[in-house]
Structures are given as C-alpha cells and as structure tokens.
Amino acid sequence: MQHQTVLVIDFGGQYNQLIVRRVRNLNVYAELISAESSIEKIKSYNPIGIIFTGGPSSVFAPDAPKVNKEIFSLGVPVLGICYGMQLTAYELGGKVAHAEIREYGKQKISYGDSVIFDGMDKESVCWMSHTDQVVELPQGFKITASTQTCKISAYENQERKIYAVQFHPEVVHTRQGDLILKNFLYKVCFAQGDWKMSDFVGEQIKKIREKVGDKKVLCAMSGGVDSAVVATLVHKAVGKNLTCIFVDHGLLRKNEAKEVMEVFHDQMGMNLIKVDASKYFLKALQGVKEPEKKRKIIGKSFIDVFSEEAKKIGKVDFLVQGTIYPDVIESGLGKSAVIKSHHNVGGLPSVVDFKEIIEPLRLLFKDEVRVLGLELGLPEFVVNRQPFPGPGIAVRIIGNITKKKIEIVQEADYIFREEIAKAGLDKKIWQYFAVLTGMHSVGVMGDERTYDYTVALRAVTSVDGMTADWADIPHDVLVKISSRIVNEVKCVNRVVYDITSKPPATIEWE
C-alpha cells in the first residue's frame, strides 16, 4: 500500500523529530528530509503536505539553510514553524528582523480566523523559542495570531495553501497544538489517515520476503524491545531462514539473559544462539572511563564477537538490526550534532561479511515499536520492557568498569524496578533505572564509619525519548527503594534522585 506522505524539511531544530512523531500519531505518514534535498527529490515523494521545521539559524546568516523557491509553486500545502515561518516570509518578499523582545517559553496568544485554528480557544498559551521574527508580511498574506510582543505570530495565504506559525505546536506546552497539526493535515492537506501499524506489519513482512527469498538472515538479539520486535517481525516473514545470535556481554540487567532464552528460544521457537562473552567485554573495557570511548569499544567488541559466531553458521546474506529513529538522530543526522553514538547505527560494518543490512524499524520511534510488537503478538511484558541502551550497564557506571560495579548496579536496578512495579507505577513511568556514580561519601552503619558508593536513581516520563521530564515518584516509594538499596546492596551507603529533564540532560547519564 502506498501511503500518503507529509515531508518534514529539517532546518536543524531541536523539535524536528517530534514534528514527525506528532504527524504520525495523527495517522499520517511523515518523513524527515534534509533542507539540502533537491526539488526533484521532494517531488518524488508526491507529498500531500510539507512542514518546515524550526532551527537555530537566522535567515540573514550567509550559511543559513534555504529551500528552492519552486517548493512554494508546487501546489502542495506548506506549514512553516518558527525558523520555517521566518524563511517562508523572507523567501516570498516579507521582512524578518531581530525581535526587540525575545520570546522563550510559554506565551499568551490570541488566535484569529484560520482553518488551522478551527476549534481552538481564541485566547490560549503557546510555546515560543525565537530571537528573530517576521515584521512585514509578503504580499497577499494576512495575520492570524498575535502575542503581546510578537504581532505576527501566525500568517497565511489560503489561496496558495501556505501557513506559518512562530510558535511550536508540536510541543505539549502549546495548548491544543495537536489540533493545529490535525487541522493542517485533514482540512488543508485532505489527509486520509492511512498510516496504521497493522498495515505496516503486512507491508514489512511482504518486503522482507521479497528481498530475502530463500536466503539466510542473521539477527543480533539483545533482548531489548527493539531487537525483540525486529526479530519477531523477520521470523514471521522468513521463519527458520532466520538465525538470531544473542551476545551476552555481561552488562545486562539482572536475570535478563535467562529471560531472553526462555521467551524467544523456548516459547517462540526461534533459532537463537547464546554467546557468553562477558569476560571478553570486561577485559576490553578495563581502565576505560570516558563514556564515548566505552560505547565505541562495546560496539567494536560486539561486532568482533558477532562476526566470529556468524562464521560458524556459514554463508548468510542478510543482517537484521533493530535500529530505530532516535538512534539514527542521536548518532548524527545530516548536519545535526552527535549526542551519543549507538553501536547499531552507521550502516553495514565492513568487517561483517553480509550482502545487505535490513533495518525495518529504522524510521520508527520507540512508542511505535511497542505498538508494532503488540500487533505481532509479543507478550506485553516484553513489549513494555524498560528501554535499555546497547552498551548496557556500562553507561550506567560512571568511570571505569569492574565486575563488582556491574553487580552493584544490577542489584540496585533490580530493587528499583521491583518496587516501582509493586507501587503500580511501571506503566506510568517511561523509563527508570539505577546509576552507579563515581562518588564515594561518608556514612554510618552499625555505629561504624563507612566510605561507600552513591547510587543515583533516574526515572522519566516521555512519549518517544526525544524529550523527557523527571517522574514525580511518591516520597514513600522513594524511601522504600532507598532503604532497600542501602540495606541489601553491598558497598552503597547513599541514594539520590535525579530531577533533571531532557533537555538539558540526556536520559542516560553517559
């Protein structure tokens, strides 16, 4: 099935991927493409709508990202957001200037008459984040929203199907922001809402079967949600032609290796091979403190172990990976900065002898992957398993890695997860885990002085992992967790709780 597509043109803003996710959540397929994409490439998508994202640049800057002006003559509806609004005005003959008073954060806004504001409260709150603003409209356009300090907070030319807003409707801080996007999609672009995960399953199975045929496929199984879903998807497509290799690097959560084998090998009947490489990884990480170096070492070690095991199987044509969209984004997309590298991103490693890589989840967000898992019939406890980084507990230990530190984190994390589940919060909190800080502090136990580790607890609420807020866990639950960790986990005498959102922090500590 050919889906209707909305293109999101990437100008480097922090919420760009969130726009894609919001559109998909409204049952319309969206894809993020570079602002440097040619007009021919844009046309090839046959989009029903185009959204310009925000970005850090000023339209005046000599290196500011631009678009081919032909895009405004395609007859395809355009929605400009923040920088996208300013660029639209600038390219069509309007004027943009540095704002006398910059707007950052929540702002009161008044909406006028516009199809994209249908059903909106006339007086509301939006989320602004800009230094420049439009001060003069292009010919034929009208103002449709204003704030106290930004007269032109939205404008449009209904005849040309061009709409623009200075604020960010994609963030939750803009009241009824989803309604603005919905109005644009369904009342301007006339979307049919044909993006459904049930359709995605059938399409991907068909594509995988056509690509693979009777050839052999190899999958790296980690036990996390992403690898579990992608393995199940491919298993449904090619059956016994799929072999999964589970590399136990010794950096998993408590009991996780056992659970992986029970679910996928014993219950689902997958051809799953377990490799115990814990000693190999521990030796490779010895004395390494820098987090990015840890990730690189683990990535290389994973490939080494995986490749060695793959040689024993014989000729394999395809490698399957559970790469998802946030992995791609955080590892650097186009001119975007690398936040942290992911060992499963970057294309087919040259040291691995396969014909081609298969990444069916590459354009999906985490919550979409969970929906896909349920569509595939995976058990709920697998689908809703806590997100877990590829490098595992190694990036939840600040400083060098030792076997003793791994055991401390595993035990503390197990207690944390157990108590959160007992409190009925496991489905309300998006991710929660323990971190072994590199800090020692003085304590007293049994009338004796101690000088032991501090464990940090991290829990966040999120939709897709691109942004996150710290979870407000009841104090009595935190007290119980802290008490258990200090009493049951050796070498820990202090527990702290991380109350930092993303941004400015990332979800993981390293």
Secondary structure, DSSP 8 states (H G I E B T S, - for coil): ----EEEEEE-S-TTHHHHHHHHHHTT-EEEEEETT--HHHHHHT--SEEEE---S--TTSTT-----GGGGGSS--EEEETHHHHHHHHHTT-EEEEEEEEEEEEEEEEE-S-GGGTT--SEEEEEEEEEEEEEE--TT-EEEEE-SS-S-SEEEETTTTEEEESS-TTSTTSTTHHHHHHHIIIIIS-------HHHHHHHHHHHHHHHHTTS-EEEEE-SSHHHHHHHHHHHHHHGGGEEEEEEE-S-S-TTHHHHHIIIIIIIT---EEEEE-HHHHHHHTTT---HHHHHHHHHHHHHHHHHHHHHHH----EEE----HHHHHHT--TT---SS--TT-SSS-TTS--SEEE-TTTT--HHHHHHHHHHTT--HHHHT-----TTGGGGGBSSS--HHHHHHHHHHHHHHHHHHHHTT-TTTSSEEEEEEEEEEEEEEETTEEEEEEEEEEEEEE-SSSSSBEE----HHHHHHHHHHHHHHSTTEEEEEE----BTTS-SS--
